[in-house]
Amino acid sequence: MGLNQKIYLVGHDIGVQTAYSYATIHPNNVSKLVILDVPLAGFSPPGLENCCWWFSFHQTPDIPEALTAGKEREYLSWFYRFAYNPEAITEDDIDKYVSRYSALGGMRAGFEYYRAFPINAEQNNEYSNVKLPMPVFSSWWRV
């Protein structure tokens, strides 16, 4: 990418927070922003802040780590098979994810994304005071 080229930025699922934060901090780098499948922390409709059971579960301190230790494959495979097209995620793909998440601190690192939701909500509230200069498309599903 050249110095004067802008990017098209897409955030999907929990990646919406990273995409939105990047676009608000570096608006001159982003040509268009797409936010898909999960509302931003702090902007969920009332009652849907934790739209899925795992949002609350992952935010609970230490319990998810204790319950998934040694069972990373079983836990993670459930999510990968929950995908729209589970056949798109091969056993080799799952092996790679499990090897990383099974490493010391791997699952905790993943759960910490969810534990950061309250901080994300505060930051998003501050960011929302400035209009983004790029076109934004947002679409999310309801449970």
Residue frames as qw, qx, qy, qz and C-alpha x, y, z in Angstrom:
[[0.000, 0.890, 0.456, 0.000, 0.00, 0.00, 0.00],
 [0.396, 0.479, -0.016, 0.783, 1.35, 3.39, -0.98],
 [0.216, -0.154, -0.475, 0.839, 1.61, 6.21, 1.53],
 [0.290, 0.084, 0.008, -0.953, -1.41, 8.03, 0.11],
 [0.481, -0.164, -0.742, -0.436, -3.68, 5.01, -0.35],
 [0.526, -0.272, 0.416, -0.690, -6.56, 4.39, 2.00],
 [0.040, 0.032, -0.999, 0.002, -7.81, 0.99, 3.09],
 [0.670, -0.306, -0.342, -0.584, -11.22, -0.63, 3.08],
 [0.021, -0.275, 0.815, -0.510, -11.63, -1.85, 6.66],
 [0.719, -0.265, -0.457, -0.451, -13.96, -4.68, 7.67],
 [0.166, -0.307, 0.773, -0.530, -14.60, -5.78, 11.24],
 [0.697, -0.161, -0.571, -0.404, -16.44, -9.05, 11.78],
 [0.755, -0.421, -0.493, 0.096, -17.73, -10.49, 15.05],
 [0.570, -0.716, -0.140, 0.378, -15.49, -9.46, 17.94],
 [0.551, 0.033, 0.235, 0.800, -13.16, -7.79, 15.42],
 [0.071, 0.834, 0.387, 0.386, -15.67, -4.94, 15.06],
 [0.445, -0.861, -0.073, 0.236, -14.12, -3.26, 18.10],
 [0.592, -0.304, 0.336, 0.667, -10.66, -3.25, 16.57],
 [0.349, 0.457, 0.517, 0.634, -11.95, -1.95, 13.24],
 [0.129, -0.909, -0.343, -0.197, -14.03, 0.82, 14.83],
 [0.531, -0.746, 0.049, 0.398, -11.20, 1.89, 17.14],
 [0.560, -0.062, 0.413, 0.716, -8.75, 2.00, 14.23],
 [0.213, 0.635, 0.502, 0.547, -11.16, 4.02, 12.08],
 [0.258, -0.934, -0.242, -0.038, -11.75, 6.57, 14.85],
 [0.562, -0.656, 0.192, 0.465, -8.07, 6.96, 15.68],
 [0.317, -0.272, 0.574, 0.704, -6.83, 6.90, 12.05],
 [0.534, 0.632, 0.449, -0.339, -9.75, 8.23, 9.98],
 [0.300, 0.776, -0.341, -0.438, -7.45, 9.49, 7.22],
 [0.119, -0.353, 0.903, 0.213, -6.25, 5.92, 6.59],
 [0.346, 0.281, 0.887, -0.119, -9.71, 4.45, 6.03],
 [0.153, -0.029, -0.508, -0.847, -11.72, 4.85, 2.83],
 [0.680, -0.278, -0.322, -0.597, -14.75, 2.77, 3.92],
 [0.160, -0.258, 0.828, -0.472, -15.68, 0.93, 7.11],
 [0.700, -0.172, -0.528, -0.448, -17.83, -2.20, 7.42],
 [0.275, -0.282, 0.735, -0.552, -19.03, -3.53, 10.79],
 [0.658, -0.013, -0.594, -0.462, -20.60, -7.02, 10.67],
 [0.688, -0.184, -0.697, -0.084, -22.49, -9.33, 13.01],
 [0.514, -0.462, -0.548, 0.471, -21.88, -7.84, 16.47],
 [0.037, -0.942, -0.154, -0.294, -22.94, -4.40, 17.70],
 [0.365, 0.495, -0.434, 0.658, -20.20, -2.25, 19.20],
 [0.450, -0.380, -0.643, 0.489, -19.82, -2.32, 22.96],
 [0.060, -0.360, -0.279, 0.888, -21.91, 0.47, 24.41],
 [0.342, 0.208, -0.287, -0.871, -24.26, 0.64, 21.41],
 [0.128, -0.182, -0.965, -0.140, -26.27, -2.55, 21.82],
 [0.470, -0.474, -0.322, -0.671, -30.02, -2.25, 22.11],
 [0.426, -0.434, 0.536, -0.585, -31.17, -2.49, 25.75],
 [0.873, -0.104, 0.366, -0.305, -31.19, -6.08, 26.93],
 [0.919, 0.382, -0.006, 0.096, -28.85, -7.29, 24.19],
 [0.082, -0.877, 0.473, -0.012, -25.52, -6.12, 25.62],
 [0.260, -0.355, 0.897, 0.046, -24.51, -9.75, 26.04],
 [0.698, 0.247, -0.213, -0.637, -26.41, -11.22, 23.12],
 [0.799, 0.160, -0.574, -0.076, -24.89, -14.67, 23.44],
 [0.830, -0.551, -0.084, -0.016, -24.33, -16.85, 26.50],
 [0.826, 0.024, -0.096, 0.555, -20.58, -16.96, 25.88],
 [0.147, 0.725, -0.084, 0.668, -20.26, -13.17, 26.17],
 [0.565, -0.706, 0.162, -0.395, -21.12, -13.33, 29.88],
 [0.968, -0.203, 0.017, 0.145, -19.29, -16.63, 30.38],
 [0.712, 0.366, -0.095, 0.592, -16.06, -15.30, 28.85],
 [0.022, -0.754, 0.142, -0.641, -16.25, -12.14, 30.99],
 [0.788, -0.601, -0.033, -0.131, -16.37, -14.10, 34.25],
 [0.025, 0.779, -0.610, 0.139, -12.94, -13.91, 35.93],
 [0.150, -0.455, 0.871, -0.108, -10.96, -17.18, 35.99],
 [0.731, 0.106, 0.572, -0.356, -13.93, -19.59, 35.62],
 [0.790, 0.564, -0.094, -0.224, -13.72, -20.04, 31.82],
 [0.268, 0.656, -0.701, 0.075, -9.99, -20.76, 32.08],
 [0.390, -0.280, 0.813, -0.329, -10.58, -23.38, 34.81],
 [0.761, 0.256, 0.470, -0.366, -13.41, -25.08, 32.92],
 [0.746, 0.638, -0.120, -0.150, -11.69, -25.20, 29.52],
 [0.115, -0.704, 0.700, 0.035, -8.16, -26.16, 30.66],
 [0.303, -0.185, 0.930, 0.090, -7.24, -29.40, 28.93],
 [0.443, 0.505, 0.738, -0.063, -10.49, -29.26, 26.96],
 [0.056, 0.551, -0.201, -0.808, -9.57, -26.51, 24.50],
 [0.038, 0.029, -0.818, -0.573, -10.29, -28.69, 21.46],
 [0.024, -0.512, -0.858, 0.029, -13.79, -29.60, 22.66],
 [0.009, -0.721, -0.349, 0.599, -14.63, -26.02, 23.59],
 [0.036, 0.516, -0.353, -0.780, -13.23, -24.33, 20.50],
 [0.056, 0.082, 0.887, 0.451, -14.56, -26.98, 18.10],
 [0.126, 0.634, 0.724, -0.242, -18.10, -26.23, 19.24],
 [0.105, 0.760, 0.042, -0.640, -17.71, -22.62, 18.06],
 [0.002, -0.384, 0.666, 0.639, -16.09, -23.59, 14.77],
 [0.057, 0.249, 0.938, 0.235, -18.86, -26.10, 14.02],
 [0.116, 0.688, 0.534, -0.478, -21.42, -23.40, 14.89],
 [0.052, -0.381, 0.359, 0.851, -20.28, -21.52, 11.76],
 [0.635, 0.454, 0.007, -0.625, -22.61, -20.96, 8.82],
 [0.842, 0.392, -0.352, -0.113, -20.55, -23.43, 6.81],
 [0.692, -0.602, 0.399, -0.016, -18.79, -25.72, 9.30],
 [0.914, 0.210, 0.221, 0.269, -17.15, -27.62, 6.45],
 [0.372, 0.864, -0.134, 0.311, -15.11, -24.49, 5.68],
 [0.278, -0.751, 0.542, -0.256, -13.07, -25.07, 8.86],
 [0.797, 0.217, -0.563, -0.018, -10.96, -28.20, 8.49],
 [0.858, -0.472, -0.140, 0.149, -9.54, -30.41, 11.23],
 [0.665, 0.159, -0.082, 0.725, -6.11, -29.02, 10.31],
 [0.041, -0.652, -0.035, -0.756, -7.46, -25.49, 10.88],
 [0.695, -0.658, -0.108, -0.270, -8.84, -26.52, 14.27],
 [0.872, -0.161, -0.164, 0.432, -5.50, -28.15, 15.17],
 [0.416, 0.393, -0.085, 0.816, -3.73, -24.84, 14.50],
 [0.335, -0.676, -0.031, -0.655, -6.16, -22.86, 16.65],
 [0.853, -0.496, -0.150, -0.063, -6.07, -25.41, 19.45],
 [0.782, 0.049, -0.205, 0.587, -2.25, -25.45, 19.47],
 [0.169, 0.471, -0.114, 0.858, -2.20, -21.67, 19.98],
 [0.528, -0.589, -0.045, -0.610, -5.04, -21.48, 22.49],
 [0.909, -0.317, -0.260, 0.078, -3.61, -24.43, 24.46],
 [0.540, 0.333, -0.335, 0.696, -0.36, -22.56, 25.00],
 [0.363, -0.415, -0.522, 0.651, 0.19, -20.89, 28.37],
 [0.033, 0.468, 0.190, -0.862, -2.20, -17.93, 28.61],
 [0.009, 0.095, 0.691, 0.716, -3.82, -18.60, 25.23],
 [0.193, -0.610, -0.748, -0.176, -7.39, -19.07, 26.42],
 [0.265, -0.671, -0.355, 0.595, -7.06, -16.25, 28.95],
 [0.137, -0.248, 0.302, 0.910, -5.95, -13.91, 26.18],
 [0.119, -0.326, -0.729, -0.591, -9.04, -14.80, 24.16],
 [0.297, -0.676, -0.664, 0.121, -11.35, -14.30, 27.15],
 [0.294, -0.453, -0.166, 0.825, -9.77, -10.91, 27.90],
 [0.005, 0.202, 0.473, 0.857, -11.27, -9.49, 24.70],
 [0.378, -0.599, -0.630, -0.317, -14.69, -10.04, 26.25],
 [0.503, -0.577, -0.420, 0.487, -13.58, -8.74, 29.64],
 [0.267, -0.142, 0.093, 0.949, -12.58, -5.49, 27.95],
 [0.019, 0.612, 0.661, 0.435, -16.15, -4.80, 26.77],
 [0.251, -0.859, -0.377, 0.236, -16.90, -2.29, 29.59],
 [0.350, -0.541, 0.213, 0.734, -13.73, -0.32, 28.76],
 [0.238, 0.198, 0.661, 0.684, -14.56, -0.54, 25.04],
 [0.040, -0.771, -0.623, -0.128, -18.04, 0.84, 25.77],
 [0.278, -0.816, -0.119, 0.493, -16.54, 3.87, 27.56],
 [0.321, -0.314, 0.465, 0.763, -14.08, 4.50, 24.73],
 [0.172, 0.411, 0.738, 0.507, -16.79, 4.09, 22.09],
 [0.095, -0.861, -0.472, 0.164, -18.94, 6.62, 23.92],
 [0.257, -0.706, 0.159, 0.641, -16.07, 9.12, 23.68],
 [0.299, -0.064, 0.675, 0.672, -15.34, 8.22, 20.04],
 [0.180, 0.606, 0.747, 0.203, -18.99, 8.69, 19.08],
 [0.062, -0.820, -0.217, 0.527, -18.74, 12.42, 19.75],
 [0.018, 0.574, -0.474, -0.668, -16.85, 12.81, 16.46],
 [0.818, 0.451, 0.164, -0.316, -18.48, 11.87, 13.17],
 [0.658, -0.150, 0.598, 0.433, -16.49, 9.42, 11.09],
 [0.218, 0.610, -0.269, -0.712, -15.58, 10.96, 7.72],
 [0.102, 0.182, -0.878, -0.432, -15.81, 7.70, 5.74],
 [0.726, -0.117, -0.311, -0.602, -18.93, 5.80, 4.65],
 [0.210, -0.236, 0.879, -0.357, -19.89, 3.14, 7.20],
 [0.710, -0.098, -0.495, -0.492, -21.99, 0.03, 6.62],
 [0.202, -0.255, 0.816, -0.479, -23.18, -1.95, 9.63],
 [0.767, -0.099, -0.397, -0.495, -25.23, -5.11, 9.78],
 [0.074, -0.293, 0.875, -0.379, -25.75, -7.52, 12.64],
 [0.509, -0.213, -0.784, -0.284, -27.81, -10.57, 13.42],
 [0.522, -0.424, 0.310, -0.672, -30.23, -11.11, 16.23],
 [0.071, 0.106, -0.978, 0.164, -30.32, -14.20, 18.35]]
